[in-house]
């Protein structure tokens, strides 16, 4: 499957799973020649086509495609510049993840072994105005050590070595946020003990 086909597939997956609505969110991949292939501005992810994708350089110039660059290009660019290992980014407004972000709450409690081993703690970045330099600046303290970050009053961004990994992290974080939400209705999450966390750290090594 080509990079364009994968972008379309995972964009539609984000829509069908309710992680984005209408024109919300944006996905991108870094090409082998160091361009960014990204969903363009104001595109409906439910019926995305190749004409809705654009290729841009790291200055934001559109080198392929006729649509307008994504409003969150600066966020994607910043992540790629800071993390040479990252080849794909998924930015969504997934419901439960966004609820935590809007409430000003991180997902930093260690309660599920699988989440801790894969993602560690999921931090909350300070609010940054969308489409401005404030947004990439807000994730600067976390981008090198985390692959999933909540964006205050905004949503979620995940990234990985390919689109499959970045998308899978979106699913994992959203499910984790939902579990934490319901756990708090039942009295709150029961965090793992230091001894239990130490054992997980040994597994990670």
PyMOL commands that set and color helices and strands:
alter all, ss='L'
color gray80, all
select helices_A, chain A and resi 3-16+45-47+50-52+73-82+95-103+113-119+133-139+163-185+194-204
alter helices_A, ss='H'
color red, helices_A
select strands_A, chain A and resi 26-30+36-39+53-56+62-64+88-92+123-125+148-151+155-160
alter strands_A, ss='S'
color yellow, strands_A
deselect
rebuild
show_as cartoon
